[in-house]
Amino acid sequence: MVFFGYMVFSIVLGLLADRYGRWKILLLSFLWTSYFSLLTSFAPSYNWFVLLRAMVGGGVSGHASCQIIIKTEFLPIKYRGYMLPLSQVFWLAGSLLIIGLASVVNPTIGWRWLIRIASIPGILLILVFKFIPESARYNVSKGDMSAALATLQSIAKMNGAVMPKGTLREPAKERRGRFKDLIHPKYLRTTLQIWIIWLGTAFAYYGVILASAELLERDLVCGSAAPLVQDPGDDSEESRSPCYCRLFGPLAYRTMIISTVGEISLNPLNVLGINVLGRRLSLCITMGCTALFFLLLNICTSSTGVTGFLFMLRALVSANFNTIYIYTAEVYPTTMRALGMGVSGSLCRVGAMVAPFISQVIMSASFEGALCLFSSVCVVCAISAFTLPIETKGRALQQVK
C-alpha cells in the first residue's frame, strides 16, 4: 500500500511541480509525509494503519523526485555526475539509523513509538525550507525573470562571486507539465525505454531486499532451501509454523545492517562509471552484473558465499537506481522534467509491488525459477539502457521541448 500511494501521487505531484514550482511541492510533500507518518502511530486498527501508510507513500513520492530535480537544475554540468550519486550516502545513513533505532525501540516501547521518533527529523527539516531557493530554471521556464535573477544573485553573494554579465532570456511560452509531451515523437522512444528500466530496477531492488532476509536465514545447500533456522530453545508449535510471526532478534538486525551497507560499497565505482563511461553504458554494465549475480545465487556455496552475493546485489541495484535517477532528471527539459520523473517513479512502484510476490511466494515454489526471472528482467533493462537514443553525459539541461 505504501508503493500504491507512491504510484498514484507520484504522477500528480510531478504534474504540479512542473506547473507550480519544485519548492512548493517539496514543502507540501514534507508536510504531508510528516503528518500522515505521525498519524500512523495512532492507528486504531490494521485497516487504518494500511490506509495511512499509503498516504505516507504518496508524500514520499513528492520529495523523492523534487529534491533531485532541484539539485539537478542548480548543479553545473561537470558536477552533476559526482554530486547526485553522493546523495546515496545520506540515504544509507538514514537507513542505518532507522534499523539501529528499531533494534532498540521495537523490543522495549513498541512500533508506535518507533514511528513517532522516526517522524521527528522530517518535522525538523521543514524549518530549513526557508534556506532552500526555488529552481531558477523553473522560474525562467514560467517567465519570472526577476525571481530567477534574485535567486542567482543570492547564490553569487553567498559564494563571494560576481554575477556574469548578460541578461536572462525568456523562452517561447509553453504549457508546462503535459503528459502528451512525454510521448511526443522526439521523446517517445526514450520515454518507453526509461519506463522499462525504472520498472525493472525497482523490481530487482525490492526483490533483493525482500529475498535477502529469507535467504540469509536458510542453510542453502546446492540451491535448495532447508527449513528456517529456529531460535535455540524454542520448540513451540508456533515457532515451527511458517505463518507464525516472531519479533526480529539481534541477528536479524545485524543482517539488515550488513546488507544495507552494501548499497554504498560500489558508489565510488558508480560515480567513476557515470562520469567516464557515460550514463547509458554505466547503467548497462551494472544491470548486466545484477543479472549475473542473481544467477550466481544458484551456485552451491556456503552461507558466507550467499551473503557475499547478496551484498554485491545490494550494491549493484543501488547503483542502478543512482544512474537512472540522474539520467531521467537530465534527459527531459525543464517544462516536463518533474512530470517525467513522476511518471517514471509511478511505474517504478509497479515493479516494487510485483517483487514481493516473486521473492516470497514464487521463490518458495521454485528457487531457480524466481532467480532466473529476476535475471531476465535485468538483461532486458541492460539492453534497453545500452540502446537509449540520448546520452546525457556532458549535455546541458534542456530548458524547453
ZABA-147555 format. One record per residue (C-alpha): residue number from 1; residue in one letter; x, y, z. Coordinates in steps of 0.05 Angstrom, whole numbers, plus 5000, padded with zeros to 4 digits. Example, Ala and Ser with C-alpha at 12.3 -4.5 7.8 and 13.67 -1.06 7.14 Angstrom:
2
@resi:1 | resn:a | X:5246 | Y:4910 | Z:5156
@resi:2 | resn:s | X:5273 | Y:4979 | Z:5143
***
This chain:
401
@resi:1 | resn:m | X:5000 | Y:5000 | Z:5000
@resi:2 | resn:v | X:5059 | Y:5047 | Z:5011
@resi:3 | resn:f | X:5080 | Y:5032 | Z:4939
@resi:4 | resn:f | X:5008 | Y:5042 | Z:4916
@resi:5 | resn:g | X:5006 | Y:5110 | Z:4948
@resi:6 | resn:y | X:5073 | Y:5127 | Z:4916
@resi:7 | resn:m | X:5048 | Y:5104 | Z:4848
@resi:8 | resn:v | X:4984 | Y:5146 | Z:4850
@resi:9 | resn:f | X:5012 | Y:5210 | Z:4878
@resi:10 | resn:s | X:5079 | Y:5209 | Z:4841
@resi:11 | resn:i | X:5045 | Y:5229 | Z:4775
@resi:12 | resn:v | X:5001 | Y:5281 | Z:4808
@resi:13 | resn:l | X:5057 | Y:5315 | Z:4847
@resi:14 | resn:g | X:5103 | Y:5313 | Z:4786
@resi:15 | resn:l | X:5050 | Y:5348 | Z:4746
@resi:16 | resn:l | X:5040 | Y:5401 | Z:4800
@resi:17 | resn:a | X:5115 | Y:5411 | Z:4808
@resi:18 | resn:d | X:5122 | Y:5429 | Z:4734
@resi:19 | resn:r | X:5063 | Y:5476 | Z:4737
@resi:20 | resn:y | X:5070 | Y:5509 | Z:4805
@resi:21 | resn:g | X:5143 | Y:5500 | Z:4825
@resi:22 | resn:r | X:5190 | Y:5449 | Z:4855
@resi:23 | resn:w | X:5198 | Y:5485 | Z:4922
@resi:24 | resn:k | X:5123 | Y:5487 | Z:4937
@resi:25 | resn:i | X:5113 | Y:5414 | Z:4922
@resi:26 | resn:l | X:5175 | Y:5394 | Z:4961
@resi:27 | resn:l | X:5149 | Y:5431 | Z:5022
@resi:28 | resn:l | X:5079 | Y:5403 | Z:5013
@resi:29 | resn:s | X:5108 | Y:5333 | Z:5008
@resi:30 | resn:f | X:5147 | Y:5341 | Z:5073
@resi:31 | resn:l | X:5086 | Y:5368 | Z:5110
@resi:32 | resn:w | X:5043 | Y:5312 | Z:5081
@resi:33 | resn:t | X:5092 | Y:5257 | Z:5099
@resi:34 | resn:s | X:5106 | Y:5282 | Z:5169
@resi:35 | resn:y | X:5032 | Y:5289 | Z:5185
@resi:36 | resn:f | X:5009 | Y:5221 | Z:5160
@resi:37 | resn:s | X:5071 | Y:5186 | Z:5188
@resi:38 | resn:l | X:5056 | Y:5214 | Z:5257
@resi:39 | resn:l | X:4983 | Y:5197 | Z:5249
@resi:40 | resn:t | X:5001 | Y:5125 | Z:5233
@resi:41 | resn:s | X:5027 | Y:5115 | Z:5303
@resi:42 | resn:f | X:4956 | Y:5126 | Z:5329
@resi:43 | resn:a | X:4923 | Y:5079 | Z:5280
@resi:44 | resn:p | X:4866 | Y:5043 | Z:5317
@resi:45 | resn:s | X:4864 | Y:4983 | Z:5271
@resi:46 | resn:y | X:4903 | Y:4948 | Z:5217
@resi:47 | resn:n | X:4859 | Y:4977 | Z:5162
@resi:48 | resn:w | X:4873 | Y:5047 | Z:5186
@resi:49 | resn:f | X:4947 | Y:5031 | Z:5190
@resi:50 | resn:v | X:4948 | Y:5007 | Z:5118
@resi:51 | resn:l | X:4910 | Y:5068 | Z:5093
@resi:52 | resn:l | X:4955 | Y:5117 | Z:5130
@resi:53 | resn:r | X:5018 | Y:5083 | Z:5105
@resi:54 | resn:a | X:4991 | Y:5091 | Z:5034
@resi:55 | resn:m | X:4984 | Y:5165 | Z:5047
@resi:56 | resn:v | X:5056 | Y:5167 | Z:5073
@resi:57 | resn:g | X:5078 | Y:5134 | Z:5008
@resi:58 | resn:g | X:5043 | Y:5189 | Z:4970
@resi:59 | resn:g | X:5081 | Y:5243 | Z:5007
@resi:60 | resn:v | X:5148 | Y:5207 | Z:4998
@resi:61 | resn:s | X:5137 | Y:5207 | Z:4923
@resi:62 | resn:g | X:5138 | Y:5283 | Z:4922
@resi:63 | resn:h | X:5203 | Y:5296 | Z:4958
@resi:64 | resn:a | X:5237 | Y:5235 | Z:4926
@resi:65 | resn:s | X:5232 | Y:5267 | Z:4857
@resi:66 | resn:c | X:5231 | Y:5342 | Z:4873
@resi:67 | resn:q | X:5294 | Y:5342 | Z:4915
@resi:68 | resn:i | X:5335 | Y:5310 | Z:4860
@resi:69 | resn:i | X:5305 | Y:5356 | Z:4807
@resi:70 | resn:i | X:5323 | Y:5419 | Z:4847
@resi:71 | resn:k | X:5394 | Y:5393 | Z:4856
@resi:72 | resn:t | X:5399 | Y:5375 | Z:4782
@resi:73 | resn:e | X:5375 | Y:5444 | Z:4760
@resi:74 | resn:f | X:5425 | Y:5480 | Z:4803
@resi:75 | resn:l | X:5487 | Y:5437 | Z:4793
@resi:76 | resn:p | X:5535 | Y:5453 | Z:4735
@resi:77 | resn:i | X:5545 | Y:5401 | Z:4681
@resi:78 | resn:k | X:5613 | Y:5376 | Z:4706
@resi:79 | resn:y | X:5589 | Y:5366 | Z:4778
@resi:80 | resn:r | X:5522 | Y:5331 | Z:4766
@resi:81 | resn:g | X:5553 | Y:5263 | Z:4756
@resi:82 | resn:y | X:5591 | Y:5269 | Z:4821
@resi:83 | resn:m | X:5545 | Y:5304 | Z:4869
@resi:84 | resn:l | X:5479 | Y:5269 | Z:4854
@resi:85 | resn:p | X:5505 | Y:5198 | Z:4868
@resi:86 | resn:l | X:5535 | Y:5222 | Z:4934
@resi:87 | resn:s | X:5464 | Y:5233 | Z:4959
@resi:88 | resn:q | X:5463 | Y:5158 | Z:4968
@resi:89 | resn:v | X:5508 | Y:5167 | Z:5028
@resi:90 | resn:f | X:5453 | Y:5204 | Z:5064
@resi:91 | resn:w | X:5402 | Y:5152 | Z:5043
@resi:92 | resn:l | X:5447 | Y:5099 | Z:5073
@resi:93 | resn:a | X:5456 | Y:5139 | Z:5137
@resi:94 | resn:g | X:5381 | Y:5145 | Z:5146
@resi:95 | resn:s | X:5371 | Y:5071 | Z:5132
@resi:96 | resn:l | X:5423 | Y:5050 | Z:5183
@resi:97 | resn:l | X:5395 | Y:5099 | Z:5233
@resi:98 | resn:i | X:5324 | Y:5071 | Z:5228
@resi:99 | resn:i | X:5350 | Y:4999 | Z:5233
@resi:100 | resn:g | X:5390 | Y:5016 | Z:5295
@resi:101 | resn:l | X:5332 | Y:5054 | Z:5324
@resi:102 | resn:a | X:5284 | Y:4996 | Z:5311
@resi:103 | resn:s | X:5331 | Y:4947 | Z:5345
@resi:104 | resn:v | X:5326 | Y:4989 | Z:5409
@resi:105 | resn:v | X:5255 | Y:5017 | Z:5407
@resi:106 | resn:n | X:5215 | Y:4958 | Z:5380
@resi:107 | resn:p | X:5232 | Y:4908 | Z:5435
@resi:108 | resn:t | X:5222 | Y:4959 | Z:5490
@resi:109 | resn:i | X:5168 | Y:5011 | Z:5478
@resi:110 | resn:g | X:5139 | Y:4985 | Z:5412
@resi:111 | resn:w | X:5129 | Y:5003 | Z:5340
@resi:112 | resn:r | X:5084 | Y:5062 | Z:5353
@resi:113 | resn:w | X:5139 | Y:5099 | Z:5388
@resi:114 | resn:l | X:5188 | Y:5078 | Z:5333
@resi:115 | resn:i | X:5144 | Y:5115 | Z:5282
@resi:116 | resn:r | X:5136 | Y:5176 | Z:5326
@resi:117 | resn:i | X:5211 | Y:5182 | Z:5338
@resi:118 | resn:a | X:5226 | Y:5170 | Z:5264
@resi:119 | resn:s | X:5178 | Y:5227 | Z:5246
@resi:120 | resn:i | X:5218 | Y:5279 | Z:5285
@resi:121 | resn:p | X:5274 | Y:5290 | Z:5233
@resi:122 | resn:g | X:5222 | Y:5302 | Z:5178
@resi:123 | resn:i | X:5186 | Y:5353 | Z:5221
@resi:124 | resn:l | X:5251 | Y:5389 | Z:5239
@resi:125 | resn:l | X:5273 | Y:5392 | Z:5166
@resi:126 | resn:i | X:5211 | Y:5434 | Z:5150
@resi:127 | resn:l | X:5244 | Y:5491 | Z:5189
@resi:128 | resn:v | X:5303 | Y:5495 | Z:5139
@resi:129 | resn:f | X:5259 | Y:5505 | Z:5078
@resi:130 | resn:k | X:5269 | Y:5580 | Z:5082
@resi:131 | resn:f | X:5342 | Y:5567 | Z:5062
@resi:132 | resn:i | X:5322 | Y:5527 | Z:5000
@resi:133 | resn:p | X:5310 | Y:5570 | Z:4939
@resi:134 | resn:e | X:5262 | Y:5556 | Z:4883
@resi:135 | resn:s | X:5296 | Y:5530 | Z:4820
@resi:136 | resn:a | X:5319 | Y:5588 | Z:4777
@resi:137 | resn:r | X:5309 | Y:5545 | Z:4715
@resi:138 | resn:y | X:5236 | Y:5535 | Z:4735
@resi:139 | resn:n | X:5226 | Y:5610 | Z:4744
@resi:140 | resn:v | X:5256 | Y:5623 | Z:4676
@resi:141 | resn:s | X:5212 | Y:5570 | Z:4644
@resi:142 | resn:k | X:5149 | Y:5605 | Z:4670
@resi:143 | resn:g | X:5176 | Y:5674 | Z:4651
@resi:144 | resn:d | X:5190 | Y:5700 | Z:4720
@resi:145 | resn:m | X:5258 | Y:5731 | Z:4705
@resi:146 | resn:s | X:5261 | Y:5775 | Z:4767
@resi:147 | resn:a | X:5253 | Y:5715 | Z:4814
@resi:148 | resn:a | X:5305 | Y:5675 | Z:4776
@resi:149 | resn:l | X:5354 | Y:5734 | Z:4777
@resi:150 | resn:a | X:5343 | Y:5745 | Z:4852
@resi:151 | resn:t | X:5359 | Y:5672 | Z:4865
@resi:152 | resn:l | X:5423 | Y:5674 | Z:4823
@resi:153 | resn:q | X:5445 | Y:5739 | Z:4856
@resi:154 | resn:s | X:5434 | Y:5708 | Z:4925
@resi:155 | resn:i | X:5477 | Y:5648 | Z:4906
@resi:156 | resn:a | X:5532 | Y:5693 | Z:4878
@resi:157 | resn:k | X:5532 | Y:5734 | Z:4942
@resi:158 | resn:m | X:5535 | Y:5671 | Z:4984
@resi:159 | resn:n | X:5596 | Y:5646 | Z:4944
@resi:160 | resn:g | X:5630 | Y:5713 | Z:4943
@resi:161 | resn:a | X:5626 | Y:5714 | Z:4868
@resi:162 | resn:v | X:5605 | Y:5765 | Z:4816
@resi:163 | resn:m | X:5546 | Y:5753 | Z:4771
@resi:164 | resn:p | X:5568 | Y:5745 | Z:4698
@resi:165 | resn:k | X:5547 | Y:5799 | Z:4650
@resi:166 | resn:g | X:5486 | Y:5788 | Z:4607
@resi:167 | resn:t | X:5411 | Y:5781 | Z:4613
@resi:168 | resn:l | X:5364 | Y:5723 | Z:4624
@resi:169 | resn:r | X:5322 | Y:5709 | Z:4564
@resi:170 | resn:e | X:5253 | Y:5681 | Z:4568
@resi:171 | resn:p | X:5239 | Y:5620 | Z:4524
@resi:172 | resn:a | X:5178 | Y:5614 | Z:4480
@resi:173 | resn:k | X:5115 | Y:5608 | Z:4521
@resi:174 | resn:e | X:5094 | Y:5536 | Z:4531
@resi:175 | resn:r | X:5047 | Y:5500 | Z:4576
@resi:176 | resn:r | X:5085 | Y:5461 | Z:4628
@resi:177 | resn:g | X:5074 | Y:5391 | Z:4655
@resi:178 | resn:r | X:5035 | Y:5360 | Z:4597
@resi:179 | resn:f | X:5034 | Y:5284 | Z:4593
@resi:180 | resn:k | X:5029 | Y:5284 | Z:4518
@resi:181 | resn:d | X:5099 | Y:5316 | Z:4515
@resi:182 | resn:l | X:5128 | Y:5253 | Z:4545
@resi:183 | resn:i | X:5103 | Y:5213 | Z:4485
@resi:184 | resn:h | X:5120 | Y:5266 | Z:4434
@resi:185 | resn:p | X:5158 | Y:5234 | Z:4375
@resi:186 | resn:k | X:5221 | Y:5269 | Z:4399
@resi:187 | resn:y | X:5219 | Y:5233 | Z:4466
@resi:188 | resn:l | X:5174 | Y:5173 | Z:4454
@resi:189 | resn:r | X:5229 | Y:5121 | Z:4447
@resi:190 | resn:t | X:5269 | Y:5150 | Z:4505
@resi:191 | resn:t | X:5207 | Y:5152 | Z:4549
@resi:192 | resn:l | X:5187 | Y:5080 | Z:4535
@resi:193 | resn:q | X:5257 | Y:5053 | Z:4547
@resi:194 | resn:i | X:5264 | Y:5094 | Z:4611
@resi:195 | resn:w | X:5198 | Y:5065 | Z:4637
@resi:196 | resn:i | X:5223 | Y:4994 | Z:4624
@resi:197 | resn:i | X:5288 | Y:5009 | Z:4661
@resi:198 | resn:w | X:5252 | Y:5042 | Z:4721
@resi:199 | resn:l | X:5204 | Y:4983 | Z:4727
@resi:200 | resn:g | X:5260 | Y:4932 | Z:4723
@resi:201 | resn:t | X:5305 | Y:4970 | Z:4770
@resi:202 | resn:a | X:5252 | Y:4973 | Z:4825
@resi:203 | resn:f | X:5234 | Y:4900 | Z:4812
@resi:204 | resn:a | X:5306 | Y:4879 | Z:4823
@resi:205 | resn:y | X:5319 | Y:4927 | Z:4881
@resi:206 | resn:y | X:5260 | Y:4908 | Z:4924
@resi:207 | resn:g | X:5266 | Y:4835 | Z:4903
@resi:208 | resn:v | X:5336 | Y:4833 | Z:4932
@resi:209 | resn:i | X:5315 | Y:4868 | Z:4996
@resi:210 | resn:l | X:5255 | Y:4823 | Z:5008
@resi:211 | resn:a | X:5291 | Y:4759 | Z:4989
@resi:212 | resn:s | X:5354 | Y:4774 | Z:5030
@resi:213 | resn:a | X:5322 | Y:4761 | Z:5097
@resi:214 | resn:e | X:5294 | Y:4694 | Z:5075
@resi:215 | resn:l | X:5358 | Y:4671 | Z:5041
@resi:216 | resn:l | X:5404 | Y:4690 | Z:5098
@resi:217 | resn:e | X:5360 | Y:4654 | Z:5148
@resi:218 | resn:r | X:5365 | Y:4589 | Z:5108
@resi:219 | resn:d | X:5421 | Y:4539 | Z:5103
@resi:220 | resn:l | X:5427 | Y:4536 | Z:5028
@resi:221 | resn:v | X:5456 | Y:4471 | Z:5002
@resi:222 | resn:c | X:5467 | Y:4468 | Z:4927
@resi:223 | resn:g | X:5410 | Y:4516 | Z:4914
@resi:224 | resn:s | X:5358 | Y:4480 | Z:4957
@resi:225 | resn:a | X:5328 | Y:4516 | Z:5016
@resi:226 | resn:a | X:5326 | Y:4480 | Z:5083
@resi:227 | resn:p | X:5274 | Y:4497 | Z:5136
@resi:228 | resn:l | X:5282 | Y:4564 | Z:5171
@resi:229 | resn:v | X:5332 | Y:4563 | Z:5228
@resi:230 | resn:q | X:5295 | Y:4565 | Z:5294
@resi:231 | resn:d | X:5317 | Y:4604 | Z:5354
@resi:232 | resn:p | X:5354 | Y:4559 | Z:5404
@resi:233 | resn:g | X:5310 | Y:4531 | Z:5457
@resi:234 | resn:d | X:5246 | Y:4550 | Z:5420
@resi:235 | resn:d | X:5210 | Y:4485 | Z:5404
@resi:236 | resn:s | X:5139 | Y:4511 | Z:5407
@resi:237 | resn:e | X:5090 | Y:4492 | Z:5353
@resi:238 | resn:e | X:5081 | Y:4565 | Z:5334
@resi:239 | resn:s | X:5156 | Y:4576 | Z:5323
@resi:240 | resn:r | X:5156 | Y:4518 | Z:5274
@resi:241 | resn:s | X:5097 | Y:4545 | Z:5234
@resi:242 | resn:p | X:5115 | Y:4584 | Z:5171
@resi:243 | resn:c | X:5057 | Y:4631 | Z:5187
@resi:244 | resn:y | X:5079 | Y:4647 | Z:5258
@resi:245 | resn:c | X:5103 | Y:4719 | Z:5266
@resi:246 | resn:r | X:5164 | Y:4727 | Z:5310
@resi:247 | resn:l | X:5199 | Y:4792 | Z:5331
@resi:248 | resn:f | X:5266 | Y:4806 | Z:5299
@resi:249 | resn:g | X:5325 | Y:4788 | Z:5341
@resi:250 | resn:p | X:5396 | Y:4816 | Z:5343
@resi:251 | resn:l | X:5418 | Y:4770 | Z:5286
@resi:252 | resn:a | X:5362 | Y:4796 | Z:5240
@resi:253 | resn:y | X:5380 | Y:4868 | Z:5253
@resi:254 | resn:r | X:5454 | Y:4854 | Z:5242
@resi:255 | resn:t | X:5438 | Y:4821 | Z:5176
@resi:256 | resn:m | X:5397 | Y:4881 | Z:5154
@resi:257 | resn:i | X:5454 | Y:4928 | Z:5172
@resi:258 | resn:i | X:5506 | Y:4887 | Z:5133
@resi:259 | resn:s | X:5462 | Y:4883 | Z:5071
@resi:260 | resn:t | X:5444 | Y:4957 | Z:5075
@resi:261 | resn:v | X:5518 | Y:4977 | Z:5078
@resi:262 | resn:g | X:5525 | Y:4941 | Z:5012
@resi:263 | resn:e | X:5485 | Y:4996 | Z:4979
@resi:264 | resn:i | X:5543 | Y:5045 | Z:4986
@resi:265 | resn:s | X:5602 | Y:4998 | Z:4972
@resi:266 | resn:l | X:5602 | Y:5009 | Z:4896
@resi:267 | resn:n | X:5586 | Y:5083 | Z:4900
@resi:268 | resn:p | X:5657 | Y:5106 | Z:4881
@resi:269 | resn:l | X:5659 | Y:5059 | Z:4821
@resi:270 | resn:n | X:5588 | Y:5080 | Z:4802
@resi:271 | resn:v | X:5609 | Y:5154 | Z:4803
@resi:272 | resn:l | X:5671 | Y:5138 | Z:4761
@resi:273 | resn:g | X:5630 | Y:5098 | Z:4711
@resi:274 | resn:i | X:5577 | Y:5152 | Z:4704
@resi:275 | resn:n | X:5629 | Y:5206 | Z:4690
@resi:276 | resn:v | X:5677 | Y:5167 | Z:4648
@resi:277 | resn:l | X:5635 | Y:5116 | Z:4610
@resi:278 | resn:g | X:5571 | Y:5157 | Z:4609
@resi:279 | resn:r | X:5502 | Y:5144 | Z:4637
@resi:280 | resn:r | X:5479 | Y:5093 | Z:4586
@resi:281 | resn:l | X:5540 | Y:5047 | Z:4585
@resi:282 | resn:s | X:5548 | Y:5052 | Z:4661
@resi:283 | resn:l | X:5475 | Y:5031 | Z:4671
@resi:284 | resn:c | X:5482 | Y:4975 | Z:4620
@resi:285 | resn:i | X:5542 | Y:4946 | Z:4657
@resi:286 | resn:t | X:5512 | Y:4949 | Z:4727
@resi:287 | resn:m | X:5446 | Y:4920 | Z:4701
@resi:288 | resn:g | X:5484 | Y:4863 | Z:4667
@resi:289 | resn:c | X:5524 | Y:4849 | Z:4730
@resi:290 | resn:t | X:5459 | Y:4849 | Z:4771
@resi:291 | resn:a | X:5432 | Y:4795 | Z:4724
@resi:292 | resn:l | X:5496 | Y:4755 | Z:4733
@resi:293 | resn:f | X:5495 | Y:4757 | Z:4809
@resi:294 | resn:f | X:5423 | Y:4736 | Z:4811
@resi:295 | resn:l | X:5444 | Y:4673 | Z:4772
@resi:296 | resn:l | X:5504 | Y:4663 | Z:4818
@resi:297 | resn:l | X:5456 | Y:4652 | Z:4876
@resi:298 | resn:n | X:5440 | Y:4585 | Z:4844
@resi:299 | resn:i | X:5512 | Y:4561 | Z:4856
@resi:300 | resn:c | X:5524 | Y:4512 | Z:4912
@resi:301 | resn:t | X:5563 | Y:4553 | Z:4963
@resi:302 | resn:s | X:5569 | Y:4568 | Z:5037
@resi:303 | resn:s | X:5526 | Y:4617 | Z:5075
@resi:304 | resn:t | X:5585 | Y:4665 | Z:5073
@resi:305 | resn:g | X:5584 | Y:4660 | Z:4997
@resi:306 | resn:v | X:5510 | Y:4673 | Z:4994
@resi:307 | resn:t | X:5519 | Y:4734 | Z:5039
@resi:308 | resn:g | X:5574 | Y:4759 | Z:4992
@resi:309 | resn:f | X:5529 | Y:4751 | Z:4931
@resi:310 | resn:l | X:5472 | Y:4788 | Z:4966
@resi:311 | resn:f | X:5520 | Y:4842 | Z:4988
@resi:312 | resn:m | X:5541 | Y:4853 | Z:4916
@resi:313 | resn:l | X:5469 | Y:4851 | Z:4892
@resi:314 | resn:r | X:5450 | Y:4906 | Z:4941
@resi:315 | resn:a | X:5509 | Y:4947 | Z:4916
@resi:316 | resn:l | X:5491 | Y:4937 | Z:4842
@resi:317 | resn:v | X:5416 | Y:4950 | Z:4848
@resi:318 | resn:s | X:5432 | Y:5014 | Z:4886
@resi:319 | resn:a | X:5480 | Y:5035 | Z:4831
@resi:320 | resn:n | X:5424 | Y:5022 | Z:4780
@resi:321 | resn:f | X:5378 | Y:5069 | Z:4818
@resi:322 | resn:n | X:5432 | Y:5122 | Z:4823
@resi:323 | resn:t | X:5443 | Y:5123 | Z:4748
@resi:324 | resn:i | X:5371 | Y:5121 | Z:4724
@resi:325 | resn:y | X:5353 | Y:5178 | Z:4773
@resi:326 | resn:i | X:5408 | Y:5221 | Z:4743
@resi:327 | resn:y | X:5392 | Y:5203 | Z:4671
@resi:328 | resn:t | X:5317 | Y:5216 | Z:4678
@resi:329 | resn:a | X:5329 | Y:5284 | Z:4711
@resi:330 | resn:e | X:5378 | Y:5304 | Z:4655
@resi:331 | resn:v | X:5343 | Y:5278 | Z:4593
@resi:332 | resn:y | X:5277 | Y:5317 | Z:4598
@resi:333 | resn:p | X:5271 | Y:5393 | Z:4590
@resi:334 | resn:t | X:5251 | Y:5438 | Z:4649
@resi:335 | resn:t | X:5179 | Y:5444 | Z:4625
@resi:336 | resn:m | X:5167 | Y:5369 | Z:4635
@resi:337 | resn:r | X:5224 | Y:5346 | Z:4680
@resi:338 | resn:a | X:5183 | Y:5335 | Z:4744
@resi:339 | resn:l | X:5126 | Y:5301 | Z:4706
@resi:340 | resn:g | X:5176 | Y:5255 | Z:4671
@resi:341 | resn:m | X:5207 | Y:5237 | Z:4738
@resi:342 | resn:g | X:5138 | Y:5229 | Z:4770
@resi:343 | resn:v | X:5111 | Y:5182 | Z:4717
@resi:344 | resn:s | X:5175 | Y:5141 | Z:4718
@resi:345 | resn:g | X:5171 | Y:5136 | Z:4793
@resi:346 | resn:s | X:5099 | Y:5113 | Z:4788
@resi:347 | resn:l | X:5116 | Y:5056 | Z:4741
@resi:348 | resn:c | X:5175 | Y:5041 | Z:4785
@resi:349 | resn:r | X:5126 | Y:5023 | Z:4841
@resi:350 | resn:v | X:5092 | Y:4973 | Z:4796
@resi:351 | resn:g | X:5157 | Y:4934 | Z:4796
@resi:352 | resn:a | X:5163 | Y:4944 | Z:4871
@resi:353 | resn:m | X:5093 | Y:4915 | Z:4882
@resi:354 | resn:v | X:5107 | Y:4854 | Z:4839
@resi:355 | resn:a | X:5174 | Y:4839 | Z:4873
@resi:356 | resn:p | X:5145 | Y:4812 | Z:4939
@resi:357 | resn:f | X:5104 | Y:4760 | Z:4901
@resi:358 | resn:i | X:5166 | Y:4734 | Z:4865
@resi:359 | resn:s | X:5215 | Y:4737 | Z:4922
@resi:360 | resn:q | X:5170 | Y:4710 | Z:4977
@resi:361 | resn:v | X:5119 | Y:4666 | Z:4940
@resi:362 | resn:i | X:5148 | Y:4642 | Z:4874
@resi:363 | resn:m | X:5216 | Y:4633 | Z:4906
@resi:364 | resn:s | X:5187 | Y:4583 | Z:4956
@resi:365 | resn:a | X:5159 | Y:4542 | Z:4899
@resi:366 | resn:s | X:5218 | Y:4548 | Z:4851
@resi:367 | resn:f | X:5282 | Y:4578 | Z:4876
@resi:368 | resn:e | X:5317 | Y:4574 | Z:4809
@resi:369 | resn:g | X:5256 | Y:4599 | Z:4771
@resi:370 | resn:a | X:5249 | Y:4662 | Z:4813
@resi:371 | resn:l | X:5324 | Y:4679 | Z:4806
@resi:372 | resn:c | X:5322 | Y:4668 | Z:4731
@resi:373 | resn:l | X:5262 | Y:4714 | Z:4726
@resi:374 | resn:f | X:5298 | Y:4769 | Z:4764
@resi:375 | resn:s | X:5359 | Y:4759 | Z:4720
@resi:376 | resn:s | X:5319 | Y:4760 | Z:4655
@resi:377 | resn:v | X:5286 | Y:4826 | Z:4673
@resi:378 | resn:c | X:5355 | Y:4856 | Z:4688
@resi:379 | resn:v | X:5381 | Y:4833 | Z:4620
@resi:380 | resn:v | X:5322 | Y:4867 | Z:4585
@resi:381 | resn:c | X:5338 | Y:4931 | Z:4624
@resi:382 | resn:a | X:5412 | Y:4926 | Z:4606
@resi:383 | resn:i | X:5394 | Y:4922 | Z:4532
@resi:384 | resn:s | X:5346 | Y:4980 | Z:4539
@resi:385 | resn:a | X:5399 | Y:5023 | Z:4574
@resi:386 | resn:f | X:5451 | Y:5008 | Z:4520
@resi:387 | resn:t | X:5403 | Y:5028 | Z:4464
@resi:388 | resn:l | X:5377 | Y:5092 | Z:4495
@resi:389 | resn:p | X:5378 | Y:5145 | Z:4439
@resi:390 | resn:i | X:5405 | Y:5202 | Z:4482
@resi:391 | resn:e | X:5469 | Y:5205 | Z:4524
@resi:392 | resn:t | X:5465 | Y:5259 | Z:4576
@resi:393 | resn:k | X:5538 | Y:5259 | Z:4598
@resi:394 | resn:g | X:5566 | Y:5330 | Z:4586
@resi:395 | resn:r | X:5499 | Y:5352 | Z:4558
@resi:396 | resn:a | X:5468 | Y:5418 | Z:4581
@resi:397 | resn:l | X:5399 | Y:5414 | Z:4612
@resi:398 | resn:q | X:5345 | Y:5429 | Z:4561
@resi:399 | resn:q | X:5300 | Y:5487 | Z:4580
@resi:400 | resn:v | X:5242 | Y:5476 | Z:4532
@resi:401 | resn:k | X:5218 | Y:5419 | Z:4488
***
